[in-house]
């Protein structure tokens, strides 16, 4: 499926000459990919085997049950949905009191929040300012986040280990 974004910015993760996960590790590469995939624009990926996206030696051995493969499929599905709905990023936040935390808020009929922890320690990120009385559902999570896709977040904050990221859809949220 091909989607032309409303705002044709291209985001590149990795390169053909310098592998992203060789520099940052598998977990951080996946968190970077989730953030880049959900930025407004179009995503370009240049990696596979080093983040465990392998066909197992043959195109007939597709390794589709691997958590890394499931993560990438969920990420690309969310990226396509956001691109087609032409949601715009409303704000990007890097809280001074929480080094390594990145939050992006995109809005269409619901809020869509991407939260990443690039810090060295587990961190909590408050959701109240985005959530209001809305319900929060996990759309995508890196395999190391410890949060299941389709899980409903009932608390006013989310806990993320280092080098992890989640994408949350908040229905009936504050605008």
Rosetta blueprint (number, residue, H / E / L):
1 X L
2 X L
3 X L
4 X L
5 X L
6 X L
7 X L
8 X L
9 X L
10 X E
11 X E
12 X E
13 X E
14 X L
15 X L
16 X L
17 X L
18 X L
19 X L
20 X H
21 X H
22 X H
23 X H
24 X H
25 X L
26 X H
27 X H
28 X H
29 X H
30 X H
31 X H
32 X H
33 X H
34 X H
35 X H
36 X H
37 X H
38 X L
39 X L
40 X L
41 X L
42 X E
43 X E
44 X E
45 X E
46 X L
47 X L
48 X L
49 X H
50 X H
51 X H
52 X L
53 X L
54 X L
55 X L
56 X L
57 X L
58 X L
59 X L
60 X L
61 X L
62 X L
63 X L
64 X L
65 X L
66 X L
67 X H
68 X H
69 X H
70 X H
71 X H
72 X H
73 X H
74 X H
75 X H
76 X H
77 X H
78 X H
79 X H
80 X H
81 X H
82 X H
83 X H
84 X H
85 X H
86 X L
87 X L
88 X E
89 X E
90 X E
91 X E
92 X E
93 X E
94 X L
95 X L
96 X L
97 X L
98 X L
99 X L
100 X L
101 X E
102 X E
103 X E
104 X E
105 X E
106 X E
107 X E
108 X L
109 X L
110 X L
111 X E
112 X E
113 X E
114 X E
115 X E
116 X E
117 X E
118 X L
119 X L
120 X L
121 X L
122 X L
123 X E
124 X E
125 X E
126 X E
127 X L
128 X H
129 X H
130 X H
131 X H
132 X L
133 X L
134 X L
135 X E
136 X E
137 X E
138 X E
139 X E
140 X E
141 X E
142 X L
143 X H
144 X H
145 X H
146 X L
147 X L
148 X L
149 X L
150 X L
151 X L
152 X E
153 X E
154 X L
155 X L
156 X L
157 X E
158 X E
159 X E
160 X E
161 X L
162 X L
163 X L
164 X E
165 X E
166 X E
167 X E
168 X E
169 X E
170 X E
171 X E
172 X L
173 X L
174 X L
175 X L
